[in-house]
Amino acid sequence: MDDGKSRCEWCGSDPLYVAYHDEEWGVPSHDEKHLFEMLILEGAQAGLSWRTILGKRARYQEAFDGFDVEKVAAYTEADIRHLLGDAGIVRNRLKIEAAVRNARGVLAIREEFGSFDSFIWRSVDHVPRQNAWNSITEVPARTEASERMSRELRQRGFNFVGSTICYSFMQAVGMVNDHVVRCFRHGEVMRMATIGEDGFRNGKNFQGGSENEGRSV
């Protein structure tokens, strides 16, 4: 895409990739449904490309009831078999079963912590971490924070939540700003992280550079 904007090299020129990079990746999210969606999609990516998952995302949203945690947690073996027959998603039984198990884990976390958001953002003390990479080669695949998140989730029965998957999740939902410094989104995402107080505990979500009161991604 030749629009004069400097971007992270990984998004290339694919319109779907560019839109995800420009509008969503790295934006701090506290929307429960979006956090669950990204946790499941990052797990589904294991062994595949993120482009493959983005291409299937719309169908995932339909097949998994809009990533309604309560609905997914109630899925039965019949529901799993039905999903295994859906060519629009990754038809891997272990990944589908993990989505159901993880949904139940999210509900348990809500009971204990009040929200999945409160629990998961503890990994960065509820404040997005601002990095300053000059090249994508400097960006780590995992960190101490992602190791800790992975360990806590696994202890609670979650699957497909290895440290690398957790770090990709952290990047996706804006727990870390890993846009390279020359990318036009680096500064924009950094400013989003300074708008609210108490680690975004102002009830607002920011997407694509715009402010949306109580709106999910």
C-alpha atoms as an extended CHARMM CRD file, in Angstrom:
* protein
*
       217  EXT
         1         1  MET       CA              0.0000000000        0.0000000000        0.0000000000  PROA      1               0.0000000000
         2         2  ASP       CA              1.5290000000        3.2920000000       -1.1300000000  PROA      2               0.0000000000
         3         3  ASP       CA             -0.1590000000        6.0130000000        0.9070000000  PROA      3               0.0000000000
         4         4  GLY       CA              3.0190000000        7.6190000000        2.1870000000  PROA      4               0.0000000000
         5         5  LYS       CA              2.6870000000        6.1500000000        5.6750000000  PROA      5               0.0000000000
         6         6  SER       CA              5.4930000000        4.2190000000        7.3290000000  PROA      6               0.0000000000
         7         7  ARG       CA              4.3270000000        0.9340000000        8.8390000000  PROA      7               0.0000000000
         8         8  CYS       CA              5.6980000000       -2.1010000000       10.6160000000  PROA      8               0.0000000000
         9         9  GLU       CA              7.1910000000       -4.3300000000        7.9340000000  PROA      9               0.0000000000
        10        10  TRP       CA              5.2050000000       -7.4110000000        8.9570000000  PROA      10              0.0000000000
        11        11  CYS       CA              1.8960000000       -6.0970000000        7.5970000000  PROA      11              0.0000000000
        12        12  GLY       CA              3.2190000000       -5.7460000000        4.0510000000  PROA      12              0.0000000000
        13        13  SER       CA              0.6640000000       -4.5260000000        1.4850000000  PROA      13              0.0000000000
        14        14  ASP       CA             -2.1280000000       -7.0620000000        2.0180000000  PROA      14              0.0000000000
        15        15  PRO       CA             -5.2890000000       -4.9470000000        2.5780000000  PROA      15              0.0000000000
        16        16  LEU       CA             -6.5490000000       -7.2190000000        5.3700000000  PROA      16              0.0000000000
        17        17  TYR       CA             -3.2040000000       -7.1460000000        7.1470000000  PROA      17              0.0000000000
        18        18  VAL       CA             -2.8440000000       -3.3870000000        6.6960000000  PROA      18              0.0000000000
        19        19  ALA       CA             -6.3350000000       -2.7020000000        8.0650000000  PROA      19              0.0000000000
        20        20  TYR       CA             -5.6450000000       -4.8720000000       11.1230000000  PROA      20              0.0000000000
        21        21  HSD       CA             -2.3140000000       -3.1330000000       11.6840000000  PROA      21              0.0000000000
        22        22  ASP       CA             -3.7260000000        0.3690000000       11.2060000000  PROA      22              0.0000000000
        23        23  GLU       CA             -6.9590000000       -0.0020000000       13.1570000000  PROA      23              0.0000000000
        24        24  GLU       CA             -6.5920000000       -2.6530000000       15.8250000000  PROA      24              0.0000000000
        25        25  TRP       CA             -3.1520000000       -4.1020000000       16.5680000000  PROA      25              0.0000000000
        26        26  GLY       CA             -1.6600000000       -2.5880000000       19.6840000000  PROA      26              0.0000000000
        27        27  VAL       CA             -4.7320000000       -0.5930000000       20.7130000000  PROA      27              0.0000000000
        28        28  PRO       CA             -5.4160000000       -1.0570000000       24.4640000000  PROA      28              0.0000000000
        29        29  SER       CA             -8.5860000000       -3.1320000000       24.7990000000  PROA      29              0.0000000000
        30        30  HSD       CA            -10.6290000000       -3.7420000000       27.9190000000  PROA      30              0.0000000000
        31        31  ASP       CA            -13.6830000000       -5.1700000000       26.1940000000  PROA      31              0.0000000000
        32        32  GLU       CA            -14.3900000000       -8.6320000000       27.6130000000  PROA      32              0.0000000000
        33        33  LYS       CA            -15.7150000000      -10.0630000000       24.3790000000  PROA      33              0.0000000000
        34        34  HSD       CA            -12.7810000000       -8.7680000000       22.3670000000  PROA      34              0.0000000000
        35        35  LEU       CA            -10.2470000000      -10.0730000000       24.8780000000  PROA      35              0.0000000000
        36        36  PHE       CA            -11.8390000000      -13.5330000000       24.7090000000  PROA      36              0.0000000000
        37        37  GLU       CA            -11.9600000000      -13.3980000000       20.9160000000  PROA      37              0.0000000000
        38        38  MET       CA             -8.2820000000      -12.5690000000       20.6230000000  PROA      38              0.0000000000
        39        39  LEU       CA             -7.3030000000      -15.2510000000       23.1260000000  PROA      39              0.0000000000
        40        40  ILE       CA             -9.1360000000      -17.8600000000       21.0370000000  PROA      40              0.0000000000
        41        41  LEU       CA             -7.8810000000      -16.5820000000       17.6770000000  PROA      41              0.0000000000
        42        42  GLU       CA             -4.2760000000      -16.4170000000       18.8620000000  PROA      42              0.0000000000
        43        43  GLY       CA             -4.5790000000      -20.0070000000       20.0290000000  PROA      43              0.0000000000
        44        44  ALA       CA             -6.1450000000      -21.0360000000       16.7250000000  PROA      44              0.0000000000
        45        45  GLN       CA             -3.1380000000      -19.5620000000       14.9260000000  PROA      45              0.0000000000
        46        46  ALA       CA             -0.6980000000      -22.0660000000       16.4540000000  PROA      46              0.0000000000
        47        47  GLY       CA              1.1810000000      -23.6480000000       13.5420000000  PROA      47              0.0000000000
        48        48  LEU       CA             -0.5130000000      -21.3480000000       11.0230000000  PROA      48              0.0000000000
        49        49  SER       CA             -0.0770000000      -17.7980000000        9.7490000000  PROA      49              0.0000000000
        50        50  TRP       CA             -1.9530000000      -14.8720000000       11.2780000000  PROA      50              0.0000000000
        51        51  ARG       CA             -3.1050000000      -13.9820000000        7.7450000000  PROA      51              0.0000000000
        52        52  THR       CA             -4.9140000000      -17.3270000000        7.6200000000  PROA      52              0.0000000000
        53        53  ILE       CA             -6.7420000000      -16.5430000000       10.8710000000  PROA      53              0.0000000000
        54        54  LEU       CA             -7.6460000000      -13.0070000000        9.7880000000  PROA      54              0.0000000000
        55        55  GLY       CA             -9.1480000000      -14.4670000000        6.6310000000  PROA      55              0.0000000000
        56        56  LYS       CA            -11.3200000000      -16.7580000000        8.7190000000  PROA      56              0.0000000000
        57        57  ARG       CA            -12.1290000000      -14.2330000000       11.4500000000  PROA      57              0.0000000000
        58        58  ALA       CA            -15.5910000000      -13.2630000000       10.2080000000  PROA      58              0.0000000000
        59        59  ARG       CA            -16.6250000000      -16.9020000000       10.0860000000  PROA      59              0.0000000000
        60        60  TYR       CA            -15.1440000000      -17.5110000000       13.5440000000  PROA      60              0.0000000000
        61        61  GLN       CA            -17.2880000000      -14.6980000000       14.9070000000  PROA      61              0.0000000000
        62        62  GLU       CA            -20.3950000000      -16.3070000000       13.4500000000  PROA      62              0.0000000000
        63        63  ALA       CA            -19.5080000000      -19.8840000000       14.3540000000  PROA      63              0.0000000000
        64        64  PHE       CA            -18.6330000000      -19.0090000000       17.9660000000  PROA      64              0.0000000000
        65        65  ASP       CA            -21.7530000000      -16.9350000000       18.6550000000  PROA      65              0.0000000000
        66        66  GLY       CA            -19.9740000000      -13.6130000000       18.4620000000  PROA      66              0.0000000000
        67        67  PHE       CA            -17.4870000000      -14.8990000000       21.0510000000  PROA      67              0.0000000000
        68        68  ASP       CA            -20.1330000000      -14.7120000000       23.7470000000  PROA      68              0.0000000000
        69        69  VAL       CA            -18.2460000000      -16.3620000000       26.6060000000  PROA      69              0.0000000000
        70        70  GLU       CA            -21.3240000000      -17.7730000000       28.3250000000  PROA      70              0.0000000000
        71        71  LYS       CA            -22.5870000000      -19.3580000000       25.1110000000  PROA      71              0.0000000000
        72        72  VAL       CA            -19.2260000000      -20.8690000000       24.1660000000  PROA      72              0.0000000000
        73        73  ALA       CA            -18.7430000000      -22.2080000000       27.6940000000  PROA      73              0.0000000000
        74        74  ALA       CA            -22.0410000000      -24.0850000000       27.3290000000  PROA      74              0.0000000000
        75        75  TYR       CA            -21.0610000000      -25.8620000000       24.1030000000  PROA      75              0.0000000000
        76        76  THR       CA            -21.6330000000      -29.6030000000       24.1120000000  PROA      76              0.0000000000
        77        77  GLU       CA            -19.9380000000      -32.4240000000       22.2500000000  PROA      77              0.0000000000
        78        78  ALA       CA            -22.6110000000      -32.0220000000       19.5590000000  PROA      78              0.0000000000
        79        79  ASP       CA            -21.6330000000      -28.3770000000       19.1530000000  PROA      79              0.0000000000
        80        80  ILE       CA            -17.9840000000      -29.3510000000       18.8470000000  PROA      80              0.0000000000
        81        81  ARG       CA            -18.7960000000      -31.9080000000       16.1610000000  PROA      81              0.0000000000
        82        82  HSD       CA            -20.7740000000      -29.2500000000       14.3110000000  PROA      82              0.0000000000
        83        83  LEU       CA            -17.8020000000      -26.8680000000       14.4180000000  PROA      83              0.0000000000
        84        84  LEU       CA            -15.5170000000      -29.6240000000       13.1430000000  PROA      84              0.0000000000
        85        85  GLY       CA            -17.6540000000      -29.6690000000       10.0200000000  PROA      85              0.0000000000
        86        86  ASP       CA            -17.3320000000      -25.9270000000        9.4270000000  PROA      86              0.0000000000
        87        87  ALA       CA            -14.8370000000      -25.3120000000        6.6220000000  PROA      87              0.0000000000
        88        88  GLY       CA            -14.7180000000      -21.6160000000        7.4810000000  PROA      88              0.0000000000
        89        89  ILE       CA            -12.6880000000      -22.1400000000       10.6580000000  PROA      89              0.0000000000
        90        90  VAL       CA             -9.6280000000      -24.1680000000       11.6290000000  PROA      90              0.0000000000
        91        91  ARG       CA            -11.0880000000      -27.6410000000       12.0220000000  PROA      91              0.0000000000
        92        92  ASN       CA             -8.8020000000      -28.8950000000       14.7320000000  PROA      92              0.0000000000
        93        93  ARG       CA            -10.5450000000      -30.7100000000       17.5620000000  PROA      93              0.0000000000
        94        94  LEU       CA             -7.9460000000      -29.7870000000       20.1670000000  PROA      94              0.0000000000
        95        95  LYS       CA             -8.2110000000      -26.0920000000       19.3170000000  PROA      95              0.0000000000
        96        96  ILE       CA            -12.0100000000      -26.1390000000       19.3210000000  PROA      96              0.0000000000
        97        97  GLU       CA            -12.1330000000      -28.0210000000       22.6100000000  PROA      97              0.0000000000
        98        98  ALA       CA             -9.6290000000      -25.5160000000       24.0170000000  PROA      98              0.0000000000
        99        99  ALA       CA            -11.9330000000      -22.6460000000       23.0490000000  PROA      99              0.0000000000
       100       100  VAL       CA            -14.7330000000      -24.2170000000       25.0860000000  PROA      100             0.0000000000
       101       101  ARG       CA            -12.4530000000      -25.0310000000       28.0170000000  PROA      101             0.0000000000
       102       102  ASN       CA            -10.9840000000      -21.5380000000       27.9620000000  PROA      102             0.0000000000
       103       103  ALA       CA            -14.4480000000      -19.9790000000       27.9250000000  PROA      103             0.0000000000
       104       104  ARG       CA            -15.2470000000      -21.8830000000       31.0910000000  PROA      104             0.0000000000
       105       105  GLY       CA            -11.9550000000      -20.7100000000       32.5300000000  PROA      105             0.0000000000
       106       106  VAL       CA            -12.8590000000      -17.0950000000       31.7620000000  PROA      106             0.0000000000
       107       107  LEU       CA            -16.1480000000      -17.5090000000       33.6210000000  PROA      107             0.0000000000
       108       108  ALA       CA            -14.2950000000      -18.9060000000       36.6290000000  PROA      108             0.0000000000
       109       109  ILE       CA            -11.8930000000      -15.9640000000       36.5450000000  PROA      109             0.0000000000
       110       110  ARG       CA            -14.8190000000      -13.5430000000       36.4350000000  PROA      110             0.0000000000
       111       111  GLU       CA            -16.2210000000      -15.1410000000       39.5540000000  PROA      111             0.0000000000
       112       112  GLU       CA            -12.9280000000      -14.6630000000       41.3580000000  PROA      112             0.0000000000
       113       113  PHE       CA            -11.6980000000      -11.3200000000       40.0040000000  PROA      113             0.0000000000
       114       114  GLY       CA            -14.8630000000       -9.6000000000       38.8190000000  PROA      114             0.0000000000
       115       115  SER       CA            -13.7860000000       -9.5690000000       35.1760000000  PROA      115             0.0000000000
       116       116  PHE       CA            -11.3650000000      -11.2630000000       32.8320000000  PROA      116             0.0000000000
       117       117  ASP       CA            -10.0500000000       -7.8160000000       31.9740000000  PROA      117             0.0000000000
       118       118  SER       CA             -9.0000000000       -7.1310000000       35.5660000000  PROA      118             0.0000000000
       119       119  PHE       CA             -7.2480000000      -10.4810000000       35.7650000000  PROA      119             0.0000000000
       120       120  ILE       CA             -5.3840000000      -10.4450000000       32.4660000000  PROA      120             0.0000000000
       121       121  TRP       CA             -4.1720000000       -6.8320000000       32.6310000000  PROA      121             0.0000000000
       122       122  ARG       CA             -2.4360000000       -7.5680000000       35.9290000000  PROA      122             0.0000000000
       123       123  SER       CA              0.3930000000       -8.9210000000       33.7630000000  PROA      123             0.0000000000
       124       124  VAL       CA              1.4000000000       -5.3180000000       32.9680000000  PROA      124             0.0000000000
       125       125  ASP       CA              0.0790000000       -3.7260000000       36.1680000000  PROA      125             0.0000000000
       126       126  HSD       CA             -2.8900000000       -2.4070000000       34.1720000000  PROA      126             0.0000000000
       127       127  VAL       CA             -0.6920000000        0.0160000000       32.2130000000  PROA      127             0.0000000000
       128       128  PRO       CA              0.2760000000       -0.5860000000       28.5420000000  PROA      128             0.0000000000
       129       129  ARG       CA              4.0180000000       -1.0440000000       28.1500000000  PROA      129             0.0000000000
       130       130  GLN       CA              5.6140000000        1.2890000000       25.6290000000  PROA      130             0.0000000000
       131       131  ASN       CA              8.5060000000       -0.1830000000       23.6680000000  PROA      131             0.0000000000
       132       132  ALA       CA             10.7930000000        1.6070000000       21.2390000000  PROA      132             0.0000000000
       133       133  TRP       CA             11.9870000000       -0.9270000000       18.6870000000  PROA      133             0.0000000000
       134       134  ASN       CA             13.8270000000        0.2840000000       15.6070000000  PROA      134             0.0000000000
       135       135  SER       CA             13.3080000000       -2.9890000000       13.7300000000  PROA      135             0.0000000000
       136       136  ILE       CA             10.9120000000       -5.9020000000       13.8980000000  PROA      136             0.0000000000
       137       137  THR       CA             13.9660000000       -8.1020000000       14.4200000000  PROA      137             0.0000000000
       138       138  GLU       CA             14.2730000000       -6.5770000000       17.9050000000  PROA      138             0.0000000000
       139       139  VAL       CA             10.7340000000       -7.5190000000       18.9530000000  PROA      139             0.0000000000
       140       140  PRO       CA             10.7580000000      -10.5150000000       21.3240000000  PROA      140             0.0000000000
       141       141  ALA       CA              8.6230000000      -13.5980000000       20.8560000000  PROA      141             0.0000000000
       142       142  ARG       CA              8.0230000000      -13.8690000000       24.6040000000  PROA      142             0.0000000000
       143       143  THR       CA              8.7920000000      -11.9680000000       27.7830000000  PROA      143             0.0000000000
       144       144  GLU       CA              8.7200000000      -12.5200000000       31.5250000000  PROA      144             0.0000000000
       145       145  ALA       CA              5.2120000000      -11.0530000000       31.5570000000  PROA      145             0.0000000000
       146       146  SER       CA              3.9780000000      -13.4810000000       28.8960000000  PROA      146             0.0000000000
       147       147  GLU       CA              5.6540000000      -16.3700000000       30.7150000000  PROA      147             0.0000000000
       148       148  ARG       CA              3.8030000000      -15.3790000000       33.8750000000  PROA      148             0.0000000000
       149       149  MET       CA              0.4920000000      -15.0170000000       32.0410000000  PROA      149             0.0000000000
       150       150  SER       CA              0.9250000000      -18.3950000000       30.3770000000  PROA      150             0.0000000000
       151       151  ARG       CA              1.7480000000      -20.0750000000       33.6690000000  PROA      151             0.0000000000
       152       152  GLU       CA             -1.2740000000      -18.5980000000       35.4400000000  PROA      152             0.0000000000
       153       153  LEU       CA             -3.6640000000      -19.5090000000       32.6320000000  PROA      153             0.0000000000
       154       154  ARG       CA             -2.3490000000      -23.0600000000       32.3880000000  PROA      154             0.0000000000
       155       155  GLN       CA             -2.7310000000      -23.4900000000       36.1370000000  PROA      155             0.0000000000
       156       156  ARG       CA             -6.3730000000      -22.5610000000       35.6570000000  PROA      156             0.0000000000
       157       157  GLY       CA             -6.8950000000      -25.2120000000       32.9930000000  PROA      157             0.0000000000
       158       158  PHE       CA             -6.5100000000      -23.1080000000       29.8450000000  PROA      158             0.0000000000
       159       159  ASN       CA             -5.0350000000      -24.6640000000       26.7030000000  PROA      159             0.0000000000
       160       160  PHE       CA             -3.1650000000      -23.1840000000       23.7280000000  PROA      160             0.0000000000
       161       161  VAL       CA             -1.8130000000      -20.4270000000       25.9590000000  PROA      161             0.0000000000
       162       162  GLY       CA              1.9360000000      -20.9290000000       25.6790000000  PROA      162             0.0000000000
       163       163  SER       CA              4.2180000000      -17.9790000000       26.3340000000  PROA      163             0.0000000000
       164       164  THR       CA              4.5870000000      -17.0730000000       22.6420000000  PROA      164             0.0000000000
       165       165  ILE       CA              0.8230000000      -17.1890000000       22.1160000000  PROA      165             0.0000000000
       166       166  CYS       CA              0.3300000000      -15.0500000000       25.2130000000  PROA      166             0.0000000000
       167       167  TYR       CA              2.7940000000      -12.4570000000       23.9620000000  PROA      167             0.0000000000
       168       168  SER       CA              1.0300000000      -12.2740000000       20.6070000000  PROA      168             0.0000000000
       169       169  PHE       CA             -2.1910000000      -11.7740000000       22.5550000000  PROA      169             0.0000000000
       170       170  MET       CA             -0.5760000000       -8.9980000000       24.6040000000  PROA      170             0.0000000000
       171       171  GLN       CA              0.5290000000       -7.2640000000       21.4030000000  PROA      171             0.0000000000
       172       172  ALA       CA             -2.9020000000       -7.6260000000       19.8310000000  PROA      172             0.0000000000
       173       173  VAL       CA             -4.8710000000       -6.1370000000       22.7330000000  PROA      173             0.0000000000
       174       174  GLY       CA             -2.4440000000       -3.3280000000       23.4490000000  PROA      174             0.0000000000
       175       175  MET       CA             -0.8710000000       -4.5530000000       26.6390000000  PROA      175             0.0000000000
       176       176  VAL       CA              2.3840000000       -3.7420000000       24.8860000000  PROA      176             0.0000000000
       177       177  ASN       CA              3.0620000000       -1.2610000000       22.1000000000  PROA      177             0.0000000000
       178       178  ASP       CA              5.3270000000       -3.1280000000       19.6830000000  PROA      178             0.0000000000
       179       179  HSD       CA              4.9060000000       -0.8810000000       16.6630000000  PROA      179             0.0000000000
       180       180  VAL       CA              8.4040000000        0.1060000000       15.5680000000  PROA      180             0.0000000000
       181       181  VAL       CA              9.1980000000        3.7510000000       16.2880000000  PROA      181             0.0000000000
       182       182  ARG       CA              9.1260000000        4.8220000000       12.6420000000  PROA      182             0.0000000000
       183       183  CYS       CA              5.6330000000        3.3410000000       12.1900000000  PROA      183             0.0000000000
       184       184  PHE       CA              2.9370000000        6.0270000000       12.1320000000  PROA      184             0.0000000000
       185       185  ARG       CA              0.9070000000        3.9810000000       14.6200000000  PROA      185             0.0000000000
       186       186  HSD       CA              3.6020000000        3.9260000000       17.2910000000  PROA      186             0.0000000000
       187       187  GLY       CA              2.9280000000        7.4650000000       18.4440000000  PROA      187             0.0000000000
       188       188  GLU       CA             -0.8280000000        7.1420000000       18.0160000000  PROA      188             0.0000000000
       189       189  VAL       CA             -1.0040000000        4.0220000000       20.1510000000  PROA      189             0.0000000000
       190       190  MET       CA              1.2660000000        5.5980000000       22.7490000000  PROA      190             0.0000000000
       191       191  ARG       CA             -1.0900000000        8.5750000000       23.0470000000  PROA      191             0.0000000000
       192       192  MET       CA             -4.0650000000        6.2520000000       23.5110000000  PROA      192             0.0000000000
       193       193  ALA       CA             -2.3330000000        4.7580000000       26.5290000000  PROA      193             0.0000000000
       194       194  THR       CA             -2.0340000000        8.1510000000       28.2110000000  PROA      194             0.0000000000
       195       195  ILE       CA             -5.5920000000        9.4220000000       27.7590000000  PROA      195             0.0000000000
       196       196  GLY       CA             -7.2420000000        7.6590000000       30.6790000000  PROA      196             0.0000000000
       197       197  GLU       CA             -6.2850000000        7.2950000000       34.3250000000  PROA      197             0.0000000000
       198       198  ASP       CA             -5.6220000000        4.2030000000       36.3930000000  PROA      198             0.0000000000
       199       199  GLY       CA             -4.6410000000        2.1010000000       33.3860000000  PROA      199             0.0000000000
       200       200  PHE       CA             -7.6330000000        2.9560000000       31.1910000000  PROA      200             0.0000000000
       201       201  ARG       CA            -10.1120000000        2.4350000000       34.0370000000  PROA      201             0.0000000000
       202       202  ASN       CA            -12.2320000000        5.2660000000       32.6800000000  PROA      202             0.0000000000
       203       203  GLY       CA            -14.7550000000        3.0290000000       30.9400000000  PROA      203             0.0000000000
       204       204  LYS       CA            -13.5680000000        3.9760000000       27.4670000000  PROA      204             0.0000000000
       205       205  ASN       CA            -12.1410000000        1.9440000000       24.6230000000  PROA      205             0.0000000000
       206       206  PHE       CA            -10.0630000000        3.4930000000       21.8770000000  PROA      206             0.0000000000
       207       207  GLN       CA            -10.0610000000        1.9730000000       18.4140000000  PROA      207             0.0000000000
       208       208  GLY       CA             -8.5100000000        3.1760000000       15.1880000000  PROA      208             0.0000000000
       209       209  GLY       CA             -7.5530000000        6.4880000000       16.7620000000  PROA      209             0.0000000000
       210       210  SER       CA            -11.1400000000        7.3530000000       17.7110000000  PROA      210             0.0000000000
       211       211  GLU       CA            -12.8320000000        7.4110000000       21.0780000000  PROA      211             0.0000000000
       212       212  ASN       CA            -15.8780000000        5.2110000000       21.6050000000  PROA      212             0.0000000000
       213       213  GLU       CA            -17.6780000000        5.2650000000       24.9130000000  PROA      213             0.0000000000
       214       214  GLY       CA            -18.3540000000        1.7200000000       26.0930000000  PROA      214             0.0000000000
       215       215  ARG       CA            -18.0250000000        0.3060000000       22.5810000000  PROA      215             0.0000000000
       216       216  SER       CA            -16.4180000000       -3.0440000000       21.8440000000  PROA      216             0.0000000000
       217       217  VAL       CA            -13.9070000000       -3.6110000000       19.0940000000  PROA      217             0.0000000000
